[in-house]
Amino acid sequence: MEAVSVTDPSTGETTLTHKVLRTETVIVLALSLGASGVSALISFVGSVTKGGSLNQQAAHLNASAAPGRPWLDLTWQLFGIATALVPVALVAYLLMREGSSLRAIGFDRRRPWFDLGWGAAIAACVGGVGIVFYLFAQGSGANLTVVPESLPGVWWKYPVLVVSAVQNAVLEEVVVVGYLLRRLDRMGWSPLAALAGSAVLRGSYHLYQGLGGFVGNMAMGVVFVLLYRRWGRVGPLVVAHSLMDVGAFVGYALLAGHVSWLPTL
């Protein structure tokens, strides 16, 4: 029987064979953002085949799951957030199985001020550029009009939007940056190929927003991979992504219909 792993006696970590690594990575992506990429592609094709300009169609996020029934709606929202984090738990288990942990990718509390400070700086820079790029792409018809939230005006609306933003950040940065790069490195991918793979994957599951969403998020993916390579931590990326999504979700809820520059349908 073919060996599936080798244990390094100096570190105690288990090195898996390339075949096992490939299988494991495909399963993790198929259960999470890889499947989201396929879903986004199908959604994009559907939007294109409808005809007309893409910016006359909407891409809805954080929509009500049980209109008119607030407590049931809240239950569905929390259930969706919790189940979306299951792949992160799977990644944590897989790293633990090899004698490591999420600490190996910098998802821990060792450097909180570093993560918060750099995360806020990244959010300010990337988020500002992202807003301008979205407005340009939407105005040119290359992007759907993104509706970041359409929840009812109930007491739990803003807490759920914040928790949803953090969930997105944890899932994407742990899986698409920390975990995926660690696995691609161990499978012998070059740094450039791994960067391209991570960035294209990030762009793919935003394709439901249109070409602007694909290109913009792919560019963000390149920046995030380069920063991860520099610091060896996904912590600042999780903070940055959380702040950007909180700004998008909560900002839209507060500003939609009150400012002329924010596209709405």
N, C-alpha and C positions, 0 to 999 in steps of 0.2 A: 504494500500500500504506500502511496506517495505521501511523504511527510508534508504536513501543512504549516509547521512552524519550527523555529529554532530559537532557543533561549540564550541570551547573552549573559554569561556568568558574571560579568563585571557590573552590569546595570540591573539585571533581573528582568529586563524587558524582553518580550517575545517578538521575534521578527517573523511575520507571516510570509508564505510564499506568494509570488506574483499572482498566481491563479486565484488564491484565496482572497488576496487584496482586491483583485478585479471584481470577483463575485460579490464581495462584501460592499464595495463602493457602488456597484450597480443596484444592489438591493436598497441601500440607504437612499440613493437618489430616486429610485422608483417609488419609494414610500414618501418622498417629500418633494423637493424642488425640481427634480427631473420630471416628475409627473406633472408638476405645475407648468413646466416649460411646454410640454406637449399640449396641455389644456389651453395655454395662452396662444399657441400657434393655431389651434383649431378655432378659437374665438376670433383671432385676427383674420383668418380666412373668411369666416362668416361675416365679419364686419365689411371686408373688402367686397365680397360678392353681393352685399345689399345694394351697392351702387351709391353714388353721391359722395360728398366730402366726408372724410372720417370725423371731422370736428363737429358734424351735426349728429353724431352718435355719442352715447355716454358709456363710460366704463365705471361701474359702481363698486365701491368698496364699503365695508362696514355698513351693510344694509340691514334693515329690520328683518328678522327671521320669523316673527309672529306678530304682524301688524294688529294693533288694537288690543293686544294682550301683554302688557309691559313685563309682568313677572315671568311669563313663559319666554318672552323675547330675551330677557336678561339671562335666563337659564341656557338658552341656545347660544347666546353670545359667549358666555363663559365656557360652555362645552366646546365650542369651536376653537377658542383660544387654547384650552388645555390639550385637546387632541392634536393641534398643530405643533405642540412642543414635544410630542412623543418621539419624533426622529432625533431630537437633541438628547433625550434620555437614552435612545439606542446608541448614539455616538459615544456618550459617556460610558455605557456598558462595554462597547467594543474597545475603547481605549483602556478601560480597566482590565479587560480580558488579556491585553498584551502587557500588563504590568505598568500601565501609565494611567493618566487621568486627564480631565479637561484642563488641568494646570499646564500640561504640555503645550497647549495651544494658547495659553494666556487668558483663559476664561476662569478667573479666580479673584480673590480679594487681596493679593499681595501688594498691588500698587494702585490703590484707589484714586489718589489725587492725580497721579500720572494719567490714568484712564479718563477721569472726569475732565481734566484740563485739556488734554489733547483731543478728547472726544468733542468737547464744546468748540474748540478751534476748527476742527474738521467740519463739524456741522455748519458753522458760520460760513466757511469758504465754499464747500461743496453744495450746501443747501441753497446759498444765494445764487450760484451759477445754475443750479438745477431749476430754480423757479424761472429764471430768465429763459433758459433753454426750452422748458415746457411751454411757456407762453408763445415763444417763437414757433415751435413745432405745431402747437394747436392752431395758431393763427394761420399757418401755411397750409393746413389741412393734412399734415403728416401724422397727426395724433388725434385720438378720440378726446372728447372732453371728459376729463377725469373728475368724478364725483367722489371725493374721499370719504364722505359719510352721509347717510340719510336715515339716521336713527331718530326715534321720536324724542320730543322734548321732555324727557323724564329725568329724575334725580341721578340715575346711574349713567347717563349718556357720556359725560366727560371722563369719569373714571374708566369706563370700558374703552373709550378711545385711547386713553393713555396706556392701559394694559395691552391693548391690541398693538400699539406701536412698539412697545417693548418686546412683545412676542415675535413680531416680524423681525426685529433686529437680532434677537438671540438666535432664532432659527436660521436666518440667512448667513450671519457672520460665522456662527459655529460650523454650519454644514458646508457652505460654499467657499469659505476662506480657510478656517483652521483645519477642519477635518479633510476636506478635499485636497488641499495642498499637501498635507502630511501624507496622504495615501499616494498621490501622484508622484511625490518625491521618492517614496519607497518603491514605486513601480518603475523608476528610472526615467521619468519624464524630465526633459530639460526645464530650467526655470521659465524660459520664454513660452514653451508649450503649456506648462501648468498655468501660467498667467493667462494665456489666451483661453484655455479651457474653462477656468473659473469665471473670467469676464463674460464669455459668450453664454455660459449657463445663466449668469445673473441677468443678462439682457434678455434671454429667451423667455423667462417666466414673467417678464414685464411686457411681452409683445402684445398682450391683450389691449394695451393702451395705444398701440400703433407703433410706427417706425421710430417716432421720437422717443417713446418709452424704451424701446430696444436699444437704440444707440446711446441715449443718455445714461442708462443704467449699466451698459457695457463699459462706457468710459469711467463711470464711478467704480466699477469692478476693477479696472486697471489700477486706479489710484489706491483702492483699498488693499489690493494684493501687494503693491509696492510698499505701502506703509507696514503691512504685516511682516513682510520680509525684513524690513528695517528693525522693527521692534520685537517681533516674535510673539505678539500679543493680539488677540481679537478684542480684548477689553475696550480699548479706545474706539474701535470700530462699532462695537455694540452700543456704546454711549452715543456716538455720532449719529448712527442710524436711528436710534430711539428718539433723539432730539429732533431730527429731521421729520420723522413720521408724526411725532406729536405736533410739531408745527404745522404739518400738512393737514392732519385730521382735525385738530382743535381750531386751527386758523381758518379752515374752510367753514367749520360750523359757526364761527363767530362772524365771518366776513361775507359769506355768500349772500348775494342780494343787496349788500350794503356798499360795495365798492364796484366801480365800473370796470376795473382792469382784470377782475377775476372771472374767467369764463364759466358760465352756467348754462344749463339747458332747461 
